[in-house]
Amino acid sequence: MNKISNEYADVLGRELYSAAPKTIIAAVVVSLFVRDAGCGFDGVQSEFLREWWTLYDNCIVPQKPPFPKPEEV
C-alpha cells in the first residue's frame, strides 16, 4: 500500500490535500518556484529535483528521486 500522506501534506490539512488534484498541486508548486526561487519556467525541473533530493537525503520522504541530483550552481 502506498503512503498517501506525510508531515508536509498534513500541514495542508487532510480535507484540502485529499480534495486537491495532483495537477493543482503541481501548478501551485511551479508557481511558487517561479515566484520565490526566481528560477523561471526553465529552472523549475532542476529546482524541484534539488528540493526532492534534499527531502530524501534528510529522511523527510522515503521515495528516492529516479533522476540524478542536479548540479550545484
SULSULNOR-V442024 format. One line per field, one symbol per residue. phi: phi as a letter, one per 40 degrees, with the letter a starting at -180 (. if undefined). psi: psi as a letter, one per 20 degrees, with the letter a starting at -180 (. if undefined). burial: 1 if it has 16 or more other ideal C-beta (glycine too) atoms within 10 Angstrom, else 0. Layout:
phi=???
psi=???
burial=???
This chain:
phi=.ccbaadcccccgdcccccccdccccccdcdccccccgcgcccccccccdccccccccfcbcccdcbcccccb
psi=pppjrahghhhhpgggghhoqhhgggggggggggghikirhhigghgggggghggghjkhqioppjqqpqqq.
burial=0000000010000000100000000000010011000010001101111101101000001000100001000
